[in-house]
């Protein structure tokens, strides 16, 4: 069984937005409090994080997470990568580098944003990552890893111990992700003109930050129990699906359940929006049950 928990379902600013006095931002309902979009997936015995935005630390604490087998990054915007420094806590607990899966352009951004993590002489305590480069091909996440156990040397940093007992400085290795016995299917889409990835885990597909999904990717979405789609508002948007576009896509895919995420404060409060969506689906004869996701919601497929 696959299980996905929505860690955050808000836009890049989150909800409530700083200083906003609208009905949604002033709502007292927990379902209207939306951290930046991210998901925690339990799949084939692994715990996998999709995106680590600025709210990563709070999300991990809220869900009681102390171990991750992999972190998958959809793209390189800060609301999806801004929390990666906080994997340091998991480095210390697991004595392992964080296994990060991303495309080449995302890696280039990480090297710029987190230059201290890739330096030849790293600052002691910098985050430890093992980056696996992926593309549109299905790939395998391997929870065992091959980098060995990290050993912390006080005020010096992390090292790997070789069989002969010598210590070798860690280097935040980069390597291609394996494709044999693949267990995760990437879904190519576009965030305005930026190529981004969604991911399919068994009967659940997680898609965020897309405004266009190529026709050739539709086959990857057949036979789903749950589909997650992003939408930021009622009106057309250059880099996200509008509500009409999300509903049309939900109907085409025909998953039993479609969950909307990356939601802005332009939609009404959760209870009202849920009722509105049910009525829209009834009137349009949409095959999928479409509802807004909320932080902490867990779905199973």
Secondary structure, DSSP 8 states (H G I E B T S, - for coil): --EEEEEE-B-TT-BS-TT--STTTT---GGG-B-BSEEEEEETTEEEEE---TTHHHHHHHHT----SEEE-S---HHHHTTGGGGHHHHHHHTS-EEEEE-HHHHHHHHHHTHHHH-SS--TT---EEEEE--SS-B---TT-SS--EEEETTTEEEEE-TTS-EEE----EEE---TT--BEEEEEEETTEEEEEEEETTEEE--S-SB--GGGGGGGTT-SEEEEE--BSS--SSS-BHHHHHHHHHHH--SEEEEESB-TTS--HHHHHHHHHHHHHHHT-SSEEEE--TT-EEE-
